[in-house]
Amino acid sequence: MRKALVVGIDNYSHIGALGGCVNDARSVAEVLERNDDRSVNFVTPRLIEGSVGGSIVTKDQLKTAVRELFADRTDIALFYFAGHGYIEDTGGFLCAGDCRNGDDGLSLSEVMTIAKRSPARNKIIILDSCHSGVAGDNPDNNGLAEIGDGMTILTASTATQYAAEAGGSGVFTNLFVDALGGAAANLVGEVTPGSVYAHIDQSLGPWKQRPMFKTNVQGFVSLRKAAAPIPLESLRAIAQHFPQPGHVFALDPSYEPERSQEQLNDPAIPKPDLDKNKIFAVLQQYARVNLVRPVDAPHMWHAAMEGKGCKLTVLGEHYRELVAGNLI
């Protein structure tokens, strides 16, 4: 079983209101609830909203909800928070709607303690709030991270940075939802916390807010199943087309179905072969996802028309080994 607590707070009684956190939370809850094929992923994510003009989400409500999330022996317990964050020399805080000065919010050290004690197999904490990168740090130990087994933390910014908004939404959450939607999926469609971080980190670039990623897991964790970039049957054929490491798949013009009229009229050039065309279509799928590269040719088309070949990239060799070992 997978549980998710998704919190978005725009409405604050004593500090400045925000404008996009509730919408961000709704987007996260929606993408987490079902996989790309519409199968159930997280069972009805619990959504707590603090909309401007609506009810106030209190610290007590927030802490109680966090306790309930991490209370069960689930496969994954995921906590997402979008709202104000606060930091001082004793650590960081998530600001509930009734906060007056920030340090009366929900302490991140409390959140970490609750998560550490959880019987859940995987505890995932995702924070789109200012200074959220302090989560998991021990203020008495020079900022060194202390993360329990099975725990992963992904935050919008470092401990010293603010979390930016653009167009009424958090920059981090926009990228997070994009990653879950498939932008961070591997070749079998699985989206992991690590691939989400890589997508966000690369998209933000070196001069903007820096996301933080801290983890202490020993196994594969999938947050969502997205559409695979190539058909699974094509991926599973990779060991058939490349039976051993370093194998060069020899090509000739009959593999390529497209050619100019002049080439069609040239009797020296073999005509397209339908069976080879099907194989070449799969090889081109590999090339599009960096599993295969042409040998001594700029593109796969040239490799075929010039009678050369193609071979696996380092990534391709990795997937060939997985397929050969019946791991995919």
Phi, psi and omega in degrees: 000145179239130179241143177223135172248118184242120186237131174227123183236116172255332190267115180235133183287325190236346177238170189301137178289155175250171187239345187232001187292321180294316178297322177298316181297320179297319179296319180294315180299319181295316183285332180284331190297321183226150174285175182298329180275009178075007172288155183291134177251273172271128186290104178040079179307134178284125184246121176248121184244138172237077184281146177300130183088354180253207183284160178265129174274113183275164177299319180299318178297317182295314181294320178298317180296321178296318178300315181295323179300313187268010185281336190258161178273067181268167175289314177224133169241115186245129178243121176242134179226132172232122181168193179290145172235158183217148179221144172215187186293344179268356179132194184252164182218147169263125186274115172282172185293340181263010180297143176255324184220003176104309182282001172262013176276191178279116183295134177295331177295326175292317178301316181295321179295316178299316181293318180300322183277355184291141175280358178300143182293318179231129178245118184238126182239122183235121188235121173249077180210157180297142176066016186293342181296349177286344182303130180090351178274149175258109183297342179267004184228044176056034175076009179291140183285141174232101186237130181289168178301138177074017184251140177226135179236131176229122185233158185288333187206173176283179180295336185257001186251157173269156178264119187281151172242154176207129179064031178078020180211154178289133180301317180298312183293323175304315180288325178298314179294321177299318179297314179295329180290348177138345182296336180250015182286146173277190188285353172251009174090003181278136177250120183250161176303321179295319180289328175297313179300315181300319179295314181293315181300315181292322184288328182284330181078174189281346189253001180254191178303143184255120175291154179242142181224121179227133183211152176216074181232155181246359182219174181289132177235123178253126178274332183194151176257113179257176177293129179292143182291338172224154180301143181299324180295328176292317180297320181291345179274358187296324179287338176286317181283333180232084190290341177213162180301140178079002182296134175258121179276113183287134180242160172210170185301338181291344177285332186267118182280341184258132176199164181286166178298323178297319179291325177296326182275353183275113182294344181281346181260122181301144178288157176301139177251120187301318179295318178290327178299322179295318178294318182295326177298321177292317178299323177292326173300316178301317183296324182294333181250022173064033174266334185226147173226147177289150179261122177057037178205148183287330183218165179298323179302313180295321180300321179287309185293336179262006177067037180258228183195189178215158180216165182286144169281179176300318177296319179298320178296323178299312181289329176298318179295321178297316180293315181298330179270011181058034178264353175231000000 
